[in-house]
Amino acid sequence: MSDFMEKMVALANGVHSDLVALPNNRARYDLVKQIIDNAEMVFAVWTDRFAQDGVGHMLVKGQGIERQAVANNKMAVSTRVAAIPCNSAEQAKALLHELGERDSRH
């Protein structure tokens, strides 16, 4: 697994720990929204036995930053990145639709 994906999985696991401690779905939704609002780039991450290294991922926020990073072959060190754990690709797509950027290419 790449260093980047390992970091995304670690971030998502940390969020998962926070989410399971919350009392209800509304509180979990509010936390996810807050995380997305406060980050510049957000990835949805889920277990996928068909994906490379068993981890599926989708960019939910930060498409402009991604395009600039690819064009310049680097990303700003100060970019605030977050990862949200999802149960599946379908849940990641729902997250993108509900709280993500509308210009996504997924």
DSSP file with accessible surface (Angstrom, degrees, kcal/mol):
  #  RESIDUE AA STRUCTURE BP1 BP2  ACC     N-H-->O    O-->H-N    N-H-->O    O-->H-N    TCO  KAPPA ALPHA  PHI   PSI    X-CA   Y-CA   Z-CA
    1    1 A M              0   0   85      0, 0.0    52,-0.1     0, 0.0     5,-0.0   0.000 360.0 360.0 360.0 139.3    0.0    0.0    0.0
    2    2 A S     >  -     0   0   61      1,-0.1     4,-2.5     4,-0.0     5,-0.2  -0.246 360.0-114.6 -68.2 157.8    1.3    3.5   -0.8
    3    3 A D  H  > S+     0   0  118      1,-0.2     4,-2.2     2,-0.2     5,-0.2   0.896 117.5  54.1 -58.1 -40.4    2.3    5.8    1.9
    4    4 A F  H  > S+     0   0   81      1,-0.2     4,-2.3     2,-0.2    -1,-0.2   0.938 109.4  45.9 -61.9 -47.0   -0.5    8.1    0.9
    5    5 A M  H  > S+     0   0   19      1,-0.2     4,-2.8     2,-0.2     5,-0.2   0.888 109.6  55.3 -65.7 -36.9   -3.1    5.4    1.1
    6    6 A E  H  X S+     0   0  105     -4,-2.5     4,-2.3     1,-0.2    -1,-0.2   0.919 109.5  47.6 -60.3 -40.1   -1.8    4.3    4.5
    7    7 A K  H  X S+     0   0  136     -4,-2.2     4,-2.6     2,-0.2    -2,-0.2   0.902 111.3  50.3 -66.9 -40.5   -2.2    7.9    5.7
    8    8 A M  H  X S+     0   0    6     -4,-2.3     4,-2.8     2,-0.2    -2,-0.2   0.919 111.2  48.3 -64.7 -41.7   -5.8    8.0    4.3
    9    9 A V  H  X S+     0   0   34     -4,-2.8     4,-2.8     2,-0.2    -2,-0.2   0.929 111.8  49.9 -64.0 -42.1   -6.7    4.7    6.0
   10   10 A A  H  X S+     0   0   61     -4,-2.3     4,-2.0    -5,-0.2    -2,-0.2   0.922 112.2  47.5 -63.2 -43.2   -5.2    6.0    9.3
   11   11 A L  H  X S+     0   0   74     -4,-2.6     4,-2.2     2,-0.2    -2,-0.2   0.933 113.1  48.3 -61.9 -45.8   -7.2    9.2    9.1
   12   12 A A  H  X S+     0   0    3     -4,-2.8     4,-2.7     1,-0.2    -2,-0.2   0.896 109.3  53.1 -63.3 -38.9  -10.4    7.3    8.2
   13   13 A N  H  X S+     0   0   95     -4,-2.8     4,-2.1     2,-0.2    -1,-0.2   0.895 107.9  51.4 -63.8 -38.4   -9.8    4.9   11.1
   14   14 A G  H  X S+     0   0   35     -4,-2.0     4,-1.6     2,-0.2    -2,-0.2   0.919 111.2  47.0 -63.4 -42.8   -9.4    7.9   13.5
   15   15 A V  H  X S+     0   0   16     -4,-2.2     4,-2.9    68,-0.2    -2,-0.2   0.907 108.2  56.5 -65.2 -40.6  -12.7    9.4   12.3
   16   16 A H  H  X S+     0   0   96     -4,-2.7     4,-2.6     1,-0.2     5,-0.2   0.925 104.7  52.3 -57.0 -44.1  -14.4    6.0   12.6
   17   17 A S  H  X S+     0   0   74     -4,-2.1     4,-0.8     1,-0.2    -1,-0.2   0.898 112.0  46.2 -59.6 -40.2  -13.4    5.9   16.3
   18   18 A D  H  < S+     0   0   92     -4,-1.6     4,-0.5     1,-0.2     3,-0.3   0.900 111.9  51.7 -67.7 -40.9  -15.0    9.3   16.8
   19   19 A L  H >< S+     0   0   19     -4,-2.9     3,-1.3     1,-0.2    -2,-0.2   0.904 105.7  52.3 -65.5 -43.1  -18.1    8.4   14.9
   20   20 A V  H 3< S+     0   0   93     -4,-2.6    -1,-0.2     1,-0.3    -2,-0.2   0.752 104.2  59.0 -69.1 -19.8  -18.9    5.2   16.8
   21   21 A A  T 3< S+     0   0   85     -4,-0.8    -1,-0.3    -3,-0.3    -2,-0.2   0.637  86.6  97.8 -80.9 -13.2  -18.6    7.1   20.1
   22   22 A L  S <  S-     0   0   51     -3,-1.3     6,-0.0    -4,-0.5     3,-0.0  -0.450  76.7-128.5 -80.3 153.1  -21.4    9.5   19.0
   23   23 A P  S    S+     0   0  108      0, 0.0     2,-0.3     0, 0.0    -1,-0.1   0.719  75.7   1.5 -77.1 -23.2  -25.0    8.9   20.3
   24   24 A N  S  > S-     0   0   76      1,-0.1     4,-1.9     0, 0.0     5,-0.1  -0.957  74.9 -93.1-158.5 172.6  -27.0    9.0   17.0
   25   25 A N  H  > S+     0   0  123     -2,-0.3     4,-2.8     1,-0.2     5,-0.2   0.833 118.0  57.4 -63.0 -35.6  -26.9    9.4   13.2
   26   26 A R  H  > S+     0   0  157      2,-0.2     4,-2.6     1,-0.2    -1,-0.2   0.927 107.5  47.3 -63.2 -43.2  -27.6   13.2   13.4
   27   27 A A  H  > S+     0   0   25      2,-0.2     4,-2.1     1,-0.2    -1,-0.2   0.902 112.8  49.5 -64.8 -38.3  -24.5   13.7   15.5
   28   28 A R  H  X S+     0   0   74     -4,-1.9     4,-2.5     2,-0.2    -2,-0.2   0.923 110.7  49.7 -66.4 -43.1  -22.5   11.5   13.1
   29   29 A Y  H  X S+     0   0   72     -4,-2.8     4,-2.8     1,-0.2     5,-0.2   0.934 110.4  50.8 -59.0 -46.3  -23.8   13.5   10.1
   30   30 A D  H  X S+     0   0   70     -4,-2.6     4,-2.4     1,-0.2    -1,-0.2   0.894 110.5  49.0 -61.4 -39.6  -22.8   16.7   11.8
   31   31 A L  H  X S+     0   0   34     -4,-2.1     4,-2.6     2,-0.2    -1,-0.2   0.941 111.8  48.2 -65.8 -45.2  -19.3   15.5   12.6
   32   32 A V  H  X S+     0   0   16     -4,-2.5     4,-2.6     1,-0.2     5,-0.2   0.935 112.5  49.4 -61.1 -43.6  -18.8   14.3    9.0
   33   33 A K  H  X S+     0   0   79     -4,-2.8     4,-3.0     1,-0.2    -1,-0.2   0.927 111.0  50.0 -61.4 -43.1  -20.1   17.7    7.6
   34   34 A Q  H  X S+     0   0  110     -4,-2.4     4,-2.0    -5,-0.2    -1,-0.2   0.921 110.5  49.6 -62.1 -43.3  -17.8   19.6   10.0
   35   35 A I  H  X S+     0   0   31     -4,-2.6     4,-0.9     2,-0.2    -2,-0.2   0.937 114.0  45.3 -61.3 -45.9  -14.8   17.5    8.9
   36   36 A I  H >< S+     0   0    2     -4,-2.6     3,-0.8     1,-0.2    -2,-0.2   0.931 112.3  51.0 -65.1 -43.9  -15.6   18.1    5.2
   37   37 A D  H 3< S+     0   0   85     -4,-3.0    -1,-0.2     1,-0.2    -2,-0.2   0.857 112.7  46.6 -61.5 -34.8  -16.2   21.8    5.7
   38   38 A N  H 3< S+     0   0   94     -4,-2.0     2,-0.3    -5,-0.2    -1,-0.2   0.556 102.6  75.4 -88.8  -7.7  -12.9   22.3    7.6
   39   39 A A    <<  -     0   0    6     -4,-0.9    42,-0.2    -3,-0.8     3,-0.1  -0.695  62.7-151.4-103.9 157.3  -10.7   20.3    5.1
   40   40 A E  S    S+     0   0   61     40,-2.5     2,-0.4     1,-0.3    25,-0.2   0.749  90.6  27.9 -92.3 -32.4   -9.4   21.4    1.7
   41   41 A M  E    S-a   81   0A   7     39,-2.2    41,-2.3    24,-0.1     2,-0.4  -1.000  70.4-175.3-129.9 135.3   -9.2   17.8    0.4
   42   42 A V  E     -aB  82  61A   0     19,-2.3    18,-3.3    -2,-0.4    19,-1.6  -0.998   4.2-166.3-134.8 130.9  -11.4   14.9    1.6
   43   43 A F  E     -aB  83  59A  14     39,-2.2    41,-2.9    -2,-0.4     2,-0.4  -0.913  15.5-141.0-112.1 139.4  -11.3   11.3    0.6
   44   44 A A  E     -aB  84  58A   0     14,-3.0    14,-1.9    -2,-0.4     2,-0.4  -0.841  26.1-167.3 -90.2 137.9  -13.9    8.6    1.2
   45   45 A V  E     +aB  85  57A  10     39,-2.5    41,-2.9    -2,-0.4     2,-0.3  -0.990  13.4 161.3-133.0 135.5  -12.2    5.3    2.1
   46   46 A W  E     - B   0  56A  24     10,-2.2    10,-3.0    -2,-0.4     2,-0.4  -0.978  44.1 -94.3-149.1 160.1  -13.7    1.8    2.3
   47   47 A T  E     + B   0  55A 126     39,-0.4     2,-0.3    -2,-0.3     8,-0.3  -0.632  43.9 172.8 -75.7 129.4  -12.7   -1.8    2.4
   48   48 A D    >   -     0   0   46      6,-2.3     3,-1.3    -2,-0.4     6,-0.1  -0.877  24.0-161.4-143.5 107.6  -12.9   -3.3   -1.1
   49   49 A R  T 3  S+     0   0  207     -2,-0.3     5,-0.1     1,-0.3     4,-0.1   0.688  94.1  51.9 -66.7 -15.3  -11.6   -6.7   -1.8
   50   50 A F  T 3  S+     0   0  161      4,-0.1    -1,-0.3     2,-0.1     2,-0.1   0.612  93.9  89.0 -93.6 -13.2  -11.4   -6.1   -5.5
   51   51 A A  S X  S-     0   0   29     -3,-1.3     3,-2.3     1,-0.1     5,-0.1  -0.446  95.7 -83.5 -83.0 158.6   -9.3   -2.8   -5.2
   52   52 A Q  G >  S+     0   0  167      1,-0.3     3,-1.4     2,-0.2    -1,-0.1  -0.375 117.9   3.4 -59.2 132.8   -5.6   -2.7   -5.1
   53   53 A D  G 3  S-     0   0   84      1,-0.3    -1,-0.3    -4,-0.1     3,-0.1   0.605 122.1 -82.2  63.0  10.1   -4.4   -3.3   -1.5
   54   54 A G  G <  S+     0   0   26     -3,-2.3    -6,-2.3     1,-0.2     2,-0.5   0.653 101.5 113.3  76.5  14.2   -8.1   -3.9   -0.5
   55   55 A V  E <   -B   47   0A  21     -3,-1.4     2,-0.3    -8,-0.3    -8,-0.2  -0.974  47.4-162.6-126.4 122.9   -8.9   -0.3   -0.1
   56   56 A G  E     +B   46   0A   5    -10,-3.0   -10,-2.2    -2,-0.5     2,-0.3  -0.714  16.1 179.5 -94.7 152.1  -11.3    1.7   -2.3
   57   57 A H  E     -B   45   0A  93     -2,-0.3     2,-0.3   -12,-0.2   -12,-0.2  -0.992  14.7-171.0-152.1 155.4  -11.2    5.5   -2.3
   58   58 A M  E     -B   44   0A   9    -14,-1.9   -14,-3.0    -2,-0.3     2,-0.5  -0.985  29.2-119.9-147.3 136.4  -12.9    8.5   -3.9
   59   59 A L  E     +B   43   0A   6     -2,-0.3   -16,-0.2   -16,-0.2    47,-0.2  -0.685  32.4 172.9 -77.6 121.3  -12.1   12.2   -3.8
   60   60 A V  E     +     0   0A   0    -18,-3.3    41,-2.4    -2,-0.5     2,-0.3   0.740  66.4  13.6-100.4 -32.6  -15.1   13.9   -2.3
   61   61 A K  E    S+B   42   0A  41    -19,-1.6   -19,-2.3    39,-0.2    -1,-0.4  -0.996 104.5  50.7-146.6 140.6  -13.7   17.4   -2.0
   62   62 A G     >  +     0   0    2     -2,-0.3     4,-2.6   -21,-0.2     5,-0.2   0.659  47.8 147.3 108.9  24.7  -10.6   19.2   -3.5
   63   63 A Q  H  > S+     0   0    4      1,-0.2     4,-2.6     2,-0.2     5,-0.2   0.884  76.7  52.2 -60.0 -37.8  -10.8   18.4   -7.2
   64   64 A G  H  > S+     0   0   35      2,-0.2     4,-2.2     1,-0.2    -1,-0.2   0.910 110.1  48.0 -64.7 -41.4   -9.2   21.8   -8.0
   65   65 A I  H  > S+     0   0   42    -25,-0.2     4,-2.8     2,-0.2    -2,-0.2   0.911 110.9  52.4 -64.5 -40.6   -6.3   21.1   -5.6
   66   66 A E  H  X S+     0   0   84     -4,-2.6     4,-2.5     2,-0.2     5,-0.2   0.938 109.3  48.4 -61.5 -47.1   -5.9   17.7   -7.1
   67   67 A R  H  X S+     0   0   98     -4,-2.6     4,-2.4     1,-0.2    -1,-0.2   0.916 113.6  47.3 -61.0 -42.1   -5.7   19.1  -10.7
   68   68 A Q  H  X S+     0   0  122     -4,-2.2     4,-2.5     2,-0.2     6,-0.3   0.913 111.3  51.2 -66.0 -41.2   -3.2   21.7   -9.6
   69   69 A A  H  X>S+     0   0   18     -4,-2.8     5,-1.6     2,-0.2     4,-0.9   0.905 111.6  47.3 -63.0 -40.8   -1.1   19.1   -7.8
   70   70 A V  H  <5S+     0   0  108     -4,-2.5     3,-0.4     3,-0.2    -2,-0.2   0.932 112.7  49.1 -66.1 -43.3   -1.0   16.9  -10.8
   71   71 A A  H  <5S+     0   0   80     -4,-2.4    -2,-0.2     1,-0.2    -1,-0.2   0.892 120.9  35.5 -63.7 -38.5   -0.1   19.8  -13.1
   72   72 A N  H  <5S-     0   0   91     -4,-2.5    -1,-0.2     2,-0.3    -2,-0.2   0.461 105.1-127.2 -93.9  -3.5    2.7   20.9  -10.8
   73   73 A N  T  <5S+     0   0  151     -4,-0.9     2,-0.3    -3,-0.4    -3,-0.2   0.796  81.8  69.3  59.7  29.5    3.7   17.3   -9.7
   74   74 A K      < -     0   0  156     -5,-1.6     2,-0.4    -6,-0.3    -2,-0.3  -0.964  69.5-135.1-165.5 158.0    3.4   18.3   -6.1
   75   75 A M        -     0   0   74     -2,-0.3    -9,-0.1    -3,-0.1   -10,-0.0  -0.944  38.4 -98.4-118.1 143.5    0.8   19.2   -3.4
   76   76 A A    >   -     0   0   60     -2,-0.4     3,-1.6     1,-0.2    -7,-0.0  -0.324  26.4-134.8 -59.5 135.0    1.2   22.1   -1.0
   77   77 A V  T 3  S+     0   0  154      1,-0.3    -1,-0.2     3,-0.0    -2,-0.0   0.835 103.0  58.6 -61.3 -30.3    2.4   20.8    2.4
   78   78 A S  T 3  S+     0   0  100      2,-0.1    -1,-0.3     0, 0.0     2,-0.2   0.444  73.4 127.4 -84.3   2.4   -0.1   23.0    4.2
   79   79 A T    <   -     0   0   22     -3,-1.6     2,-0.7     1,-0.1   -40,-0.0  -0.407  61.2-130.8 -63.0 127.1   -3.1   21.4    2.4
   80   80 A R        -     0   0  140     -2,-0.2   -40,-2.5   -42,-0.1   -39,-2.2  -0.733  31.8-173.7 -83.1 113.1   -5.7   20.2    5.0
   81   81 A V  E     +a   41   0A  36     -2,-0.7     2,-0.3   -41,-0.2   -39,-0.2  -0.880   7.7 177.5-112.9 139.6   -6.6   16.6    4.1
   82   82 A A  E     -a   42   0A  14    -41,-2.3   -39,-2.2    -2,-0.4     2,-0.4  -0.926  14.5-151.5-134.1 161.0   -9.2   14.4    5.7
   83   83 A A  E     -a   43   0A   1     -2,-0.3   -68,-0.2   -41,-0.2   -39,-0.2  -1.000   5.1-156.5-136.9 134.4  -10.6   10.9    5.1
   84   84 A I  E     -a   44   0A   4    -41,-2.9   -39,-2.5    -2,-0.4     2,-0.2  -0.939  20.2-127.4-110.6 126.5  -14.1    9.7    5.9
   85   85 A P  E     -a   45   0A  28      0, 0.0     2,-0.3     0, 0.0   -39,-0.2  -0.519  30.7-175.4 -73.6 138.2  -14.7    6.0    6.4
   86   86 A C        -     0   0   14    -41,-2.9   -39,-0.4    -2,-0.2     3,-0.1  -0.914  31.9-134.5-128.9 159.4  -17.4    4.5    4.3
   87   87 A N  S    S-     0   0  138     -2,-0.3     2,-0.3     1,-0.2   -40,-0.1   0.708  83.7 -13.6 -82.7 -22.9  -19.0    1.0    4.2
   88   88 A S  S  > S-     0   0   35      1,-0.1     4,-2.0   -43,-0.1    -1,-0.2  -0.973  73.5 -89.6-165.4 172.8  -18.9    0.8    0.4
   89   89 A A  H  > S+     0   0   24     -2,-0.3     4,-2.5     1,-0.2     5,-0.2   0.865 123.7  57.4 -63.7 -34.8  -18.4    2.7   -2.9
   90   90 A E  H  > S+     0   0  129      1,-0.2     4,-2.1     2,-0.2    -1,-0.2   0.906 106.1  47.7 -64.5 -40.7  -22.1    3.4   -2.9
   91   91 A Q  H  > S+     0   0   80      2,-0.2     4,-2.4     1,-0.2    -1,-0.2   0.898 110.4  53.0 -67.1 -37.2  -21.9    5.1    0.5
   92   92 A A  H  X S+     0   0    0     -4,-2.0     4,-2.6     2,-0.2    -2,-0.2   0.914 108.6  49.9 -62.5 -41.4  -18.9    7.1   -0.8
   93   93 A K  H  X S+     0   0  119     -4,-2.5     4,-2.5     2,-0.2    -2,-0.2   0.895 109.9  50.6 -64.5 -38.0  -21.0    8.2   -3.8
   94   94 A A  H  X S+     0   0   57     -4,-2.1     4,-2.8     2,-0.2     5,-0.2   0.909 110.0  50.4 -65.5 -39.5  -23.9    9.2   -1.5
   95   95 A L  H  X>S+     0   0   20     -4,-2.4     4,-3.0     2,-0.2     5,-1.0   0.930 110.4  49.6 -62.5 -44.9  -21.4   11.2    0.6
   96   96 A L  H  X5S+     0   0   20     -4,-2.6     4,-1.2     3,-0.2    -2,-0.2   0.936 114.2  45.3 -58.3 -45.7  -20.1   12.9   -2.5
   97   97 A H  H  <5S+     0   0  134     -4,-2.5    -2,-0.2     1,-0.2    -1,-0.2   0.905 120.1  39.5 -66.3 -41.5  -23.6   13.8   -3.6
   98   98 A E  H  <5S+     0   0  103     -4,-2.8    -2,-0.2    -5,-0.2    -3,-0.2   0.911 139.1   1.2 -78.0 -45.3  -24.7   15.0   -0.2
   99   99 A L  H  <5S+     0   0   30     -4,-3.0    -3,-0.2    -5,-0.2    -2,-0.2   0.473 107.3  91.3-127.1  -6.3  -21.7   16.9    1.1
  100  100 A G  S  <<S-     0   0   13     -4,-1.2     2,-0.2    -5,-1.0   -39,-0.2  -0.151  84.0 -72.5 -88.8-175.7  -19.0   16.8   -1.6
  101  101 A E    >   -     0   0   60    -41,-2.4     3,-0.9     1,-0.1    -1,-0.2  -0.542  32.3-139.9 -77.9 143.1  -18.1   19.1   -4.4
  102  102 A R  T 3  S+     0   0  172      1,-0.2    -1,-0.1    -2,-0.2   -41,-0.0   0.660  93.9  68.2 -79.2 -16.6  -20.4   19.1   -7.4
  103  103 A D  T 3   +     0   0   72      2,-0.0    -1,-0.2     0, 0.0    -2,-0.0   0.294  69.9 134.9 -90.0  16.2  -17.6   19.2  -10.0
  104  104 A S    <   -     0   0   24     -3,-0.9   -44,-0.1     1,-0.1   -43,-0.0  -0.269  53.0-144.7 -63.1 149.5  -16.4   15.8   -9.2
  105  105 A R              0   0  191      0, 0.0    -1,-0.1     0, 0.0    -3,-0.0   0.319 360.0 360.0 -96.5   5.0  -15.6   13.6  -12.2
  106  106 A H              0   0  136    -47,-0.2   -48,-0.0   -13,-0.0    -2,-0.0  -0.487 360.0 360.0 -76.1 360.0  -16.8   10.3  -10.5
